[in-house]
Amino acid sequence: MEDRQPMIALIQRVAEARVEVGAETVGAIGPGLLAFVAVEPGDGEAQAQRMLERLLGYRIFPDDAGRMNRALADTGGGLLLVPQFTLAADTAKGMRPSFASAATPGDGRRWFERLLELARARHAPVAGGRFGAHMRVHLINDGPVTFWLQAR
């Protein structure tokens, strides 16, 4: 296995979420999953495919007994993908994060948009933030339930 970190997603089960760029809402969902996504150097098609499998299949939604046994694919809930390169920051030392472990902006955009494309082909509804934009993310975390996923 390589020593680099894989594609990352910080996911939150939400009652609702939306992303605004300026005065425009660019993506919104009702109940479902909000995923902040970071692309790292070397990420590609395999990581995007694996991340989508994890996002759609990770069992964090309650079943009839209240246990986390259902996945987004089971519930039909929304998926909101938001690019967030800061998740790839190296915070191990000093008082300022290093972003050397994040993909270049070109690669980050390419693989985030590919993940969004794959998601839209396999699930509905799917919405997305805007790569490179200053975004405001509004959410109501349901639980709260938050997990860190990696796609090796």
PANU-800376 format. One record per residue: residue in three letters; x, y, z of N, C-alpha, C in turn. Coordinates in Angstrom, 3 decimals, always signed. Layout:
% PANU-800376
REC type n.u n.v n.w ca.u ca.v ca.w c.u c.v c.w
REC ALA X Y Z X Y Z X Y Z
...
% end
This chain:
% PANU-800376
REC type n.u n.v n.w ca.u ca.v ca.w c.u c.v c.w
REC MET +0.844 -1.181 +0.000 +0.000 +0.000 +0.000 +0.889 +1.245 +0.000
REC GLU +0.440 +2.266 -0.734 +1.190 +3.515 -0.789 +1.143 +4.214 +0.562
REC ASP +2.129 +5.102 +0.811 +2.154 +5.791 +2.091 +1.334 +7.076 +2.101
REC ARG +0.789 +7.477 +0.967 -0.035 +8.687 +0.932 -1.428 +8.373 +1.460
REC GLN -2.142 +9.411 +1.843 -3.515 +9.254 +2.303 -4.435 +9.171 +1.087
REC PRO -5.554 +8.493 +1.212 -6.509 +8.380 +0.112 -7.472 +9.562 +0.083
REC MET -8.352 +9.569 -0.933 -9.415 +10.569 -1.001 -10.178 +10.549 +0.325
REC ILE -10.560 +11.716 +0.790 -11.173 +11.880 +2.115 -12.581 +12.455 +1.971
REC ALA -13.473 +12.009 +2.845 -14.784 +12.660 +2.975 -15.147 +12.727 +4.447
REC LEU -15.542 +13.896 +4.882 -16.135 +14.071 +6.198 -17.636 +14.093 +5.942
REC ILE -18.347 +13.085 +6.468 -19.772 +12.962 +6.153 -20.619 +13.244 +7.379
REC GLN -21.772 +13.840 +7.131 -22.718 +14.136 +8.199 -24.108 +13.732 +7.739
REC ARG -24.788 +12.992 +8.616 -26.196 +12.680 +8.361 -26.968 +13.961 +8.668
REC VAL -27.779 +14.398 +7.717 -28.454 +15.682 +7.877 -29.963 +15.562 +7.696
REC ALA -30.679 +16.454 +8.378 -32.108 +16.615 +8.145 -32.329 +17.451 +6.884
REC GLU -31.379 +18.368 +6.640 -31.352 +19.175 +5.417 -30.018 +19.885 +5.337
REC ALA -29.638 +20.266 +4.119 -28.388 +21.002 +3.919 -28.466 +21.753 +2.595
REC ARG -27.737 +22.869 +2.547 -27.657 +23.631 +1.302 -26.322 +24.371 +1.248
REC VAL -25.924 +24.696 +0.021 -24.687 +25.433 -0.222 -25.033 +26.679 -1.021
REC GLU -24.505 +27.804 -0.545 -24.720 +29.070 -1.243 -23.390 +29.633 -1.709
REC VAL -23.410 +30.217 -2.897 -22.287 +30.984 -3.420 -22.850 +32.369 -3.687
REC GLY -22.408 +33.334 -2.900 -23.024 +34.655 -2.968 -24.468 +34.536 -2.532
REC ALA -25.378 +35.073 -3.322 -26.807 +35.019 -2.997 -27.499 +33.817 -3.648
REC GLU -26.733 +32.977 -4.361 -27.305 +31.847 -5.094 -27.160 +30.535 -4.321
REC THR -28.242 +29.779 -4.214 -28.168 +28.422 -3.677 -27.757 +27.528 -4.838
REC VAL -26.575 +26.914 -4.728 -26.052 +26.085 -5.817 -26.332 +24.605 -5.609
REC GLY -26.725 +24.223 -4.405 -27.061 +22.832 -4.130 -27.822 +22.732 -2.830
REC ALA -28.834 +21.857 -2.804 -29.631 +21.681 -1.586 -30.228 +20.283 -1.569
REC ILE -30.349 +19.726 -0.357 -31.002 +18.433 -0.174 -31.876 +18.492 +1.073
REC GLY -32.816 +17.564 +1.155 -33.573 +17.341 +2.379 -32.806 +16.308 +3.193
REC PRO -33.501 +15.380 +3.824 -32.803 +14.367 +4.620 -31.821 +13.563 +3.770
REC GLY -30.650 +13.309 +4.333 -29.651 +12.556 +3.589 -28.263 +12.713 +4.144
REC LEU -27.308 +12.873 +3.228 -25.899 +12.860 +3.579 -25.186 +14.056 +2.964
REC LEU -24.491 +14.810 +3.808 -23.619 +15.898 +3.373 -22.200 +15.365 +3.442
REC ALA -21.459 +15.488 +2.351 -20.079 +14.998 +2.321 -19.145 +16.119 +1.885
REC PHE -18.227 +16.484 +2.785 -17.143 +17.399 +2.455 -16.020 +16.531 +1.905
REC VAL -15.534 +16.821 +0.705 -14.609 +15.934 +0.000 -13.280 +16.626 -0.279
REC ALA -12.176 +15.915 +0.044 -10.831 +16.394 -0.263 -10.139 +15.383 -1.161
REC VAL -9.496 +15.889 -2.189 -8.725 +15.065 -3.116 -7.250 +15.271 -2.796
REC GLU -6.508 +14.169 -2.787 -5.077 +14.233 -2.494 -4.267 +13.797 -3.713
REC PRO -2.969 +14.117 -3.741 -2.142 +13.736 -4.887 -2.231 +12.235 -5.146
REC GLY -2.357 +11.879 -6.405 -2.422 +10.474 -6.782 -3.825 +9.908 -6.806
REC ASP -4.821 +10.649 -6.275 -6.195 +10.166 -6.350 -6.637 +10.158 -7.808
REC GLY -7.530 +9.234 -8.121 -8.004 +9.126 -9.493 -9.305 +8.375 -9.563
REC GLU -9.526 +7.707 -10.671 -10.783 +7.008 -10.919 -11.088 +5.964 -9.851
REC ALA -10.086 +5.179 -9.478 -10.326 +4.126 -8.473 -10.780 +4.712 -7.144
REC GLN -10.169 +5.815 -6.712 -10.547 +6.431 -5.449 -11.938 +7.065 -5.543
REC ALA -12.254 +7.674 -6.687 -13.573 +8.275 -6.863 -14.653 +7.182 -6.834
REC GLN -14.411 +6.082 -7.523 -15.375 +4.970 -7.524 -15.554 +4.403 -6.120
REC ARG -14.443 +4.198 -5.413 -14.516 +3.635 -4.069 -15.206 +4.592 -3.104
REC MET -14.920 +5.892 -3.232 -15.575 +6.858 -2.356 -17.082 +6.838 -2.581
REC LEU -17.511 +6.768 -3.829 -18.941 +6.726 -4.091 -19.570 +5.472 -3.489
REC GLU -18.913 +4.335 -3.616 -19.419 +3.104 -2.990 -19.607 +3.301 -1.497
REC ARG -18.623 +3.920 -0.859 -18.700 +4.144 +0.584 -19.808 +5.137 +0.929
REC LEU -19.933 +6.212 +0.168 -20.966 +7.207 +0.445 -22.364 +6.616 +0.315
REC LEU -22.583 +5.821 -0.705 -23.905 +5.244 -0.923 -24.179 +4.041 -0.024
REC GLY -23.129 +3.350 +0.409 -23.303 +2.109 +1.147 -23.026 +2.150 +2.633
REC TYR -22.468 +3.258 +3.141 -22.113 +3.334 +4.559 -23.386 +3.384 +5.397
REC ARG -23.510 +2.461 +6.311 -24.771 +2.295 +7.060 -24.801 +3.198 +8.299
REC ILE -25.379 +4.380 +8.112 -25.477 +5.344 +9.222 -26.894 +5.853 +9.447
REC PHE -27.856 +5.257 +8.749 -29.252 +5.654 +8.903 -29.986 +4.600 +9.726
REC PRO -30.920 +5.035 +10.568 -31.583 +4.076 +11.463 -32.549 +3.140 +10.747
REC ASP -32.578 +1.910 +11.230 -33.599 +0.963 +10.784 -34.815 +1.114 +11.692
REC ASP -35.768 +0.208 +11.586 -36.996 +0.302 +12.388 -36.729 +0.184 +13.886
REC ALA -35.608 -0.457 +14.251 -35.252 -0.606 +15.663 -34.379 +0.549 +16.158
REC GLY -34.074 +1.512 +15.268 -33.257 +2.653 +15.665 -31.760 +2.422 +15.546
REC ARG -31.342 +1.278 +15.012 -29.912 +0.989 +14.849 -29.422 +1.486 +13.498
REC MET -28.166 +1.864 +13.438 -27.577 +2.333 +12.182 -27.315 +1.134 +11.270
REC ASN -28.334 +0.724 +10.525 -28.235 -0.428 +9.636 -28.627 -0.122 +8.199
REC ARG -28.978 +1.114 +7.919 -29.401 +1.466 +6.571 -28.426 +2.457 +5.951
REC ALA -28.231 +2.298 +4.658 -27.334 +3.169 +3.900 -28.148 +4.206 +3.129
REC LEU -27.468 +5.197 +2.601 -28.134 +6.216 +1.791 -28.865 +5.568 +0.626
REC ALA -28.248 +4.569 +0.005 -28.887 +3.869 -1.108 -30.198 +3.213 -0.671
REC ASP -30.292 +2.803 +0.579 -31.519 +2.184 +1.103 -32.606 +3.216 +1.379
REC THR -32.209 +4.389 +1.838 -33.185 +5.396 +2.257 -33.679 +6.261 +1.108
REC GLY -32.882 +6.371 +0.037 -33.246 +7.259 -1.057 -33.064 +8.720 -0.711
REC GLY -32.326 +8.990 +0.364 -32.076 +10.369 +0.773 -31.162 +11.099 -0.186
REC GLY -31.035 +12.386 +0.029 -30.190 +13.215 -0.826 -28.721 +13.092 -0.495
REC LEU -27.877 +13.414 -1.465 -26.431 +13.452 -1.298 -25.952 +14.818 -1.752
REC LEU -25.301 +15.542 -0.852 -24.735 +16.850 -1.174 -23.233 +16.751 -1.031
REC LEU -22.518 +16.900 -2.142 -21.057 +16.832 -2.163 -20.492 +18.248 -2.201
REC VAL -19.571 +18.527 -1.283 -18.968 +19.857 -1.183 -17.453 +19.705 -1.215
REC PRO -16.773 +20.341 -2.184 -15.317 +20.258 -2.214 -14.710 +21.022 -1.044
REC GLN -13.757 +20.401 -0.350 -13.124 +21.061 +0.785 -11.682 +20.593 +0.921
REC PHE -10.776 +21.275 +0.210 -9.375 +20.869 +0.206 -8.734 +20.965 +1.583
REC THR -9.294 +21.768 +2.483 -8.681 +21.934 +3.802 -8.687 +20.643 +4.618
REC LEU -9.527 +19.676 +4.261 -9.514 +18.388 +4.955 -8.204 +17.649 +4.744
REC ALA -7.498 +17.976 +3.680 -6.229 +17.315 +3.379 -5.036 +18.007 +4.041
REC ALA -5.290 +19.022 +4.832 -4.204 +19.791 +5.449 -3.374 +18.939 +6.406
REC ASP -2.096 +19.249 +6.449 -1.203 +18.652 +7.438 -1.171 +19.621 +8.617
REC THR -1.666 +19.161 +9.767 -1.739 +20.011 +10.962 -0.847 +19.480 +12.079
REC ALA +0.118 +18.645 +11.717 +0.933 +17.954 +12.719 +1.856 +18.880 +13.507
REC LYS +2.284 +19.975 +12.901 +3.200 +20.846 +13.644 +2.921 +22.307 +13.310
REC GLY +3.391 +23.150 +14.173 +3.230 +24.578 +13.968 +1.814 +25.048 +14.241
REC MET +1.583 +26.307 +13.904 +0.287 +26.932 +14.166 -0.414 +27.345 +12.877
REC ARG +0.081 +26.816 +11.756 -0.538 +27.121 +10.468 -0.566 +25.831 +9.656
REC PRO -1.704 +25.499 +9.041 -1.784 +24.255 +8.278 -0.962 +24.324 +6.996
REC SER -0.471 +23.171 +6.592 +0.222 +23.034 +5.309 -0.720 +22.315 +4.359
REC PHE -0.775 +22.777 +3.129 -1.655 +22.149 +2.151 -0.877 +21.377 +1.098
REC ALA +0.365 +21.036 +1.404 +1.191 +20.254 +0.484 +0.598 +18.865 +0.235
REC SER -0.224 +18.391 +1.156 -0.817 +17.062 +1.008 -2.150 +17.084 +0.249
REC ALA -2.573 +18.255 -0.218 -3.787 +18.350 -1.034 -3.407 +18.262 -2.510
REC ALA -4.321 +17.783 -3.321 -4.098 +17.734 -4.761 -3.972 +19.148 -5.317
REC THR -3.368 +19.272 -6.483 -3.330 +20.574 -7.150 -4.765 +21.009 -7.444
REC PRO -5.001 +22.299 -7.596 -6.366 +22.734 -7.905 -6.948 +22.050 -9.150
REC GLY -6.141 +21.852 -10.171 -6.629 +21.189 -11.384 -7.054 +19.758 -11.128
REC ASP -6.215 +19.003 -10.417 -6.563 +17.611 -10.098 -7.723 +17.551 -9.111
REC GLY -7.735 +18.458 -8.149 -8.830 +18.486 -7.190 -10.167 +18.702 -7.880
REC ARG -10.214 +19.679 -8.775 -11.447 +19.961 -9.526 -11.838 +18.755 -10.370
REC ARG -10.864 +18.197 -11.092 -11.151 +17.069 -11.983 -11.783 +15.900 -11.232
REC TRP -11.180 +15.507 -10.105 -11.654 +14.311 -9.411 -12.881 +14.587 -8.539
REC PHE -13.038 +15.821 -8.053 -14.285 +16.156 -7.366 -15.438 +16.123 -8.359
REC GLU -15.268 +16.744 -9.515 -16.330 +16.769 -10.514 -16.624 +15.375 -11.053
REC ARG -15.602 +14.517 -11.141 -15.834 +13.138 -11.559 -16.671 +12.396 -10.512
REC LEU -16.361 +12.604 -9.226 -17.146 +11.990 -8.158 -18.601 +12.453 -8.243
REC LEU -18.821 +13.723 -8.478 -20.167 +14.271 -8.618 -20.886 +13.633 -9.815
REC GLU -20.183 +13.489 -10.924 -20.752 +12.857 -12.123 -21.137 +11.396 -11.854
REC LEU -20.254 +10.655 -11.214 -20.538 +9.260 -10.881 -21.739 +9.158 -9.951
REC ALA -21.800 +10.051 -8.962 -22.909 +10.037 -8.007 -24.229 +10.295 -8.717
REC ARG -24.254 +11.268 -9.604 -25.497 +11.601 -10.318 -25.956 +10.457 -11.228
REC ALA -25.015 +9.663 -11.707 -25.368 +8.524 -12.559 -25.949 +7.359 -11.760
REC ARG -25.664 +7.302 -10.463 -26.087 +6.147 -9.654 -27.123 +6.442 -8.587
REC HIS -27.353 +7.704 -8.276 -28.233 +8.034 -7.153 -28.971 +9.335 -7.450
REC ALA -30.114 +9.493 -6.826 -30.850 +10.754 -6.914 -31.601 +10.938 -5.603
REC PRO -31.698 +12.141 -5.102 -31.111 +13.366 -5.645 -29.653 +13.545 -5.218
REC VAL -28.895 +14.200 -6.087 -27.501 +14.550 -5.808 -27.323 +16.023 -6.134
REC ALA -26.663 +16.739 -5.233 -26.360 +18.156 -5.441 -24.888 +18.370 -5.103
REC GLY -24.347 +19.497 -5.547 -22.937 +19.748 -5.288 -22.633 +21.200 -5.025
REC GLY -21.550 +21.401 -4.292 -21.008 +22.736 -4.116 -20.237 +23.115 -5.361
REC ARG -19.628 +24.282 -5.349 -18.890 +24.785 -6.505 -17.407 +24.821 -6.187
REC PHE -16.640 +24.050 -6.920 -15.202 +23.960 -6.688 -14.555 +25.335 -6.842
REC GLY -13.711 +25.694 -5.890 -12.956 +26.938 -5.944 -13.706 +28.172 -5.502
REC ALA -14.979 +28.034 -5.208 -15.787 +29.189 -4.797 -15.778 +29.329 -3.279
REC HIS -16.021 +30.544 -2.817 -16.262 +30.755 -1.392 -17.719 +30.367 -1.161
REC MET -17.926 +29.339 -0.351 -19.273 +28.800 -0.141 -19.710 +28.992 +1.303
REC ARG -21.006 +29.097 +1.472 -21.622 +29.051 +2.797 -22.443 +27.773 +2.833
REC VAL -22.132 +26.931 +3.808 -22.814 +25.648 +3.927 -23.727 +25.706 +5.143
REC HIS -24.997 +25.460 +4.910 -25.997 +25.448 +5.973 -26.447 +24.007 +6.142
REC LEU -26.489 +23.539 +7.392 -26.907 +22.170 +7.607 -27.551 +22.007 +8.967
REC ILE -28.399 +21.011 +9.030 -28.938 +20.558 +10.307 -28.475 +19.119 +10.436
REC ASN -27.478 +18.908 +11.313 -26.923 +17.583 +11.529 -27.947 +16.758 +12.279
REC ASP -28.214 +15.568 +11.797 -29.216 +14.678 +12.379 -28.531 +13.666 +13.272
REC GLY -28.623 +13.851 +14.571 -28.034 +12.900 +15.524 -27.418 +13.582 +16.727
REC PRO -26.322 +14.223 +16.631 -25.476 +14.415 +15.454 -24.749 +13.132 +15.069
REC VAL -24.595 +12.956 +13.769 -23.878 +11.804 +13.230 -22.865 +12.327 +12.229
REC THR -21.575 +12.131 +12.524 -20.484 +12.601 +11.670 -19.402 +11.524 +11.627
REC PHE -18.913 +11.222 +10.418 -17.852 +10.226 +10.243 -16.814 +10.718 +9.255
REC TRP -15.600 +10.203 +9.405 -14.470 +10.457 +8.513 -14.309 +9.223 +7.649
REC LEU -14.437 +9.352 +6.317 -14.258 +8.225 +5.402 -13.026 +8.433 +4.555
REC GLN -12.381 +7.329 +4.214 -11.265 +7.367 +3.285 -11.493 +6.314 +2.220
REC ALA -11.056 +6.604 +1.005 -11.208 +5.666 -0.115 -9.824 +5.278 -0.600
REC ARG -9.378 +4.130 -0.174 -8.062 +3.630 -0.597 -8.157 +2.949 -1.933
% end
